[in-house]
Amino acid sequence: MKQGFARPTPERAPVVKPENIVLPTPLSVPPPEGKPWWLVVVGVLVVGLLVGMVGMTVASGSRLFLGAGAIFPIFMIGGVAMMMFGGRFGGQQQMSRPKLDAMRAQFMLMLDMLRETAQESADSMDANYRWFHPAPTTLAAAVGSSRMWERQPDGKDLNFGVVRVGSA
């Protein structure tokens, strides 16, 4: 005598929702600009003229710089300093250091959000995989449960007839 049984309604498997993650291109860091050779030559010449002027003043017997003569060497030193270091603090750069740091922080925040999305997708894929391919030690718990007969040979179940080698 043949006995039949009613298949219980199968439990719903965890759904894997496809997620397209587009990584943004990294920020391009502008290369540091070098000093033109003529600027270095002019700086060395001005420093040489300054040393020569101070040397001639001291050699002529005048031990003090008085009046406008005292301001001239200070202006020369200031001019050389501005020529040598003028472009270093954002004068000729396309992007200042604080602006570049702010853009990097924004880029890292975007990467953090994309990392969370990728982690959630990986977790859902892992849950789906573990649902259809449980660990061999947990298979005994499926006997007699609603999961025992959830796979059907009707062509809609892609996991029907999938053989797991080495699961015993």
C-alpha positions in Angstrom: 0.0 0.0 0.0 1.3 3.4 -1.0 1.1 6.2 1.4 1.2 9.8 0.4 2.1 12.9 2.3 1.6 16.6 1.9 4.7 18.6 1.4 4.8 21.5 3.8 5.2 25.0 2.4 8.9 25.6 2.1 10.4 28.4 4.0 11.6 31.4 2.1 15.3 31.5 1.4 17.3 34.6 2.1 17.2 36.9 -1.0 20.3 38.1 -2.7 19.6 41.4 -4.2 22.1 42.4 -6.9 24.0 45.5 -6.1 26.1 47.4 -8.5 28.9 49.2 -6.7 30.8 51.7 -8.8 34.1 52.8 -7.3 35.0 56.4 -7.9 38.4 57.2 -9.4 40.9 58.3 -6.8 41.9 61.9 -6.4 44.7 63.1 -8.6 47.4 64.7 -6.5 49.1 67.5 -8.4 52.8 67.0 -8.5 54.9 69.6 -6.6 56.2 72.3 -8.9 60.0 72.8 -8.9 61.7 76.2 -8.8 62.9 77.5 -12.2 66.6 77.6 -12.5 66.7 81.3 -13.1 65.0 82.1 -9.8 67.7 80.2 -8.0 70.4 82.1 -9.9 68.8 85.5 -9.2 68.5 84.6 -5.5 72.1 83.7 -5.3 73.2 86.9 -7.1 71.0 89.1 -4.8 72.5 87.4 -1.7 76.0 87.9 -3.2 75.2 91.6 -3.8 73.9 91.9 -0.2 77.0 90.4 1.2 79.2 92.6 -1.0 77.3 95.8 0.0 77.6 94.9 3.7 81.2 94.1 3.2 82.0 97.4 1.4 80.1 99.3 4.1 82.1 97.7 6.9 85.4 98.0 4.9 84.9 101.7 4.3 84.9 102.3 8.0 81.2 102.9 8.6 80.3 100.4 11.3 76.5 101.3 11.4 73.9 101.4 8.7 72.1 104.7 9.2 69.0 106.2 7.5 67.9 104.7 4.3 71.0 102.6 4.1 69.7 100.5 7.0 66.4 99.7 5.3 68.0 98.7 2.0 69.6 95.4 3.2 66.3 94.5 5.0 64.4 94.9 1.8 66.9 92.9 -0.1 66.6 90.0 2.4 62.8 90.2 2.2 62.8 90.3 -1.6 65.0 87.2 -1.8 62.8 85.4 0.8 59.7 86.2 -1.2 61.3 85.1 -4.5 62.4 81.8 -3.0 59.4 80.9 -0.9 56.6 82.9 -2.6 55.0 80.0 -4.5 55.0 77.5 -1.6 51.9 78.7 0.3 49.2 78.5 -2.4 50.2 81.3 -4.7 50.7 79.3 -7.8 49.2 75.9 -6.8 45.9 74.8 -8.3 44.7 73.3 -5.0 45.6 74.4 -1.5 46.6 71.9 1.2 43.4 72.3 3.3 41.2 72.0 0.2 43.0 68.8 -0.8 42.6 67.4 2.7 38.9 68.2 2.7 38.5 66.4 -0.7 40.4 63.4 0.7 38.2 63.3 3.7 35.1 63.4 1.5 36.5 60.7 -0.7 37.2 58.5 2.3 33.6 58.9 3.6 32.3 57.9 0.2 34.5 54.8 0.3 33.3 54.0 3.8 29.6 54.1 2.6 30.5 51.9 -0.4 32.3 49.5 1.9 29.2 49.1 4.1 27.1 48.4 1.0 29.6 45.8 -0.2 29.6 44.2 3.3 25.8 44.0 3.3 25.8 42.4 -0.1 28.4 39.9 1.0 26.4 39.1 4.1 23.3 38.4 2.1 25.2 36.2 -0.4 26.7 34.3 2.5 23.2 33.8 4.2 21.8 32.6 0.8 24.7 30.2 0.3 24.4 28.8 3.9 20.7 28.3 3.4 21.1 26.1 0.3 24.4 24.6 1.4 24.3 24.2 5.2 27.3 22.8 7.1 27.4 19.0 7.1 27.1 18.9 10.9 23.7 20.7 10.8 22.1 18.4 8.2 20.7 16.0 10.8 18.6 18.8 12.2 16.8 19.1 8.9 15.3 15.6 9.2 11.6 15.9 9.8 11.5 19.7 9.4 9.9 21.7 6.7 13.3 22.0 5.0 13.5 18.3 4.4 11.3 18.3 1.3 11.8 21.8 0.1 13.6 20.9 -3.1 11.3 19.9 -6.0 12.0 18.4 -9.4 9.7 20.7 -11.3 12.5 22.6 -13.0 12.0 25.8 -11.0 14.3 24.8 -8.2 17.9 25.4 -9.4 19.3 23.5 -6.5 17.4 20.3 -7.1 19.8 17.4 -7.6 22.9 19.3 -6.6 25.3 16.8 -5.1 27.6 17.8 -2.3 30.7 15.6 -2.4 32.3 14.9 0.9 29.4 16.0 3.1 29.3 12.9 5.2 
